[in-house]
Structures are given as C-alpha cells and as structure tokens.
Amino acid sequence: MKITYIILYFFSGIIFLLAIFGSNLTKPFLNSLSEKTLEASGFKKSYLQSVDDKIDELVYKSKQIELQIEKIKKFFSSDEIDESKYQKEKSGMLEKSFYNPLIEMFSYLFRVGFIFIAFFILMFAVIFHIVYNSLELRKRVRRLEELVSINERRLE
C-alpha cells in the first residue's frame, strides 16, 4: 500500500508539472488532442482550408483585375508596374484568425482538465497515505499493548 500512494504522489506531480510548465513538451500532444476534439465535433481543418483557398482565389482574381487596370493605365503613362504585388498568395486568413485560436483554447481547457485530474490523483494518494499510516499505527499500538501486557505479567 505504501508503494501505491508513493506512485500516486509521483503521477500527480508529473501530471501537474506537465500541465503547468510543459508547454513545449506537451504542445504537440495537446494540439493533436484539440484537433481530434474539433474533428469529432464535426469541424474539420480540411473544410476550413478549402474555404481559405476559395477566398485566396477570389483575392487573386481581384488582384488580376487590378493588374489589368494598371496595365491600361501604363498604356497611357510611362510608369513601371510592380507585378509582384499582384501574385497569388496563401493567406490562411480563417485558419489564423479562427482555427488556431480555437485549438489554443481547447489546449488550455485540456491543461486545466489535467490539473484537476492531478488534484484528484493527489487526493487519492492522500487518502491511501492516511489509511496506510492508520493501519501502521494500529499495528504499533497492538504490538505496544502486547509488550505492556507481557511486562505486567512478569511484574506480578
């Protein structure tokens, strides 16, 4: 029983420390768990990326229209056009502004959950420790009572 509460104390401490200080150690695990939680709720990253790609395509088409307007303007003037401004870019706007913060929020929720789990494990460890000490104390008292009764018999 002694080894049980020692192991529970150890696991409680490890879980607590990883939940509090383990951002670099547990970040991939918590992000994966958060993504799986979102996917289980029906919110898939591939859908968001598809919408992001469509938005990027619309932005690219508007830039192409802008480029055509600039080319028409250039026809009447001698200015150079910087075509690098009108190239297709992957912005990932929805992913950066919605999905990543949502993943981060779930990550924090899981960390808080792990802190509560560590607290409950700690409580079980304390209970086992108290029970173990109580049983050991009873054994010692019985042994002491036996020794006292033996000494009383000798004295009589």
Secondary structure, DSSP 8 states (H G I E B T S, - for coil): -HHHHHHHHHHHHHHHHHHHH-HHHHHHHHHHHHHHHHHHTT--HHHHHHHHHHHHHHHHHHHHHHHHHHHHHHHHS-----GGGGS-----HHIIIIIHHHHHHHHHHHHHHHHHHHHHHHHHHHHHHHHHHHHHHHHHHHHHHHHHHHHHHHH-
